[in-house]
Amino acid sequence: MALVEDMKVLLGSSFTFYLKAHQFHWNVTGPNFAQYHEYLGDLYEEIFGSIDMTAEEIRKLDAFAPGSLTRYSELTLVKDELNIPEASRMFDILAADNDIILQVLYRAHDSGTAERKFGTVNYLEDRITAHDKHAWMLKSF
């Protein structure tokens, strides 16, 4: 089932994106610290809130949701970040990562439509809407 595999990639990629946004939230510096820190906090919290629902969608598809860092590192299309970049670079990185998440969402949406799993498709459409907003905001920084 292509949808299940796409959803697992979404879960792993979303977790990696969440973790990176959280790391940037902790480590952002500069004259706009308060604004950046608050925005990054809102971002990682929104992404984190979606992770459980993504896992539950996988379970609804009668598959087991991965939940280990090893498995996430195998599944993710979002690259890990070992360095602490300058604040402006953080937003560039997150914007590019968000575009990757959108690509995964659209692929999963296509799979869900082909497999007639319209409940999951509705969930994916909500996530697309959220990530479209993230794209606009991240690119605005």
Disulfide bonds with the S-S distance in Angstrom:
none
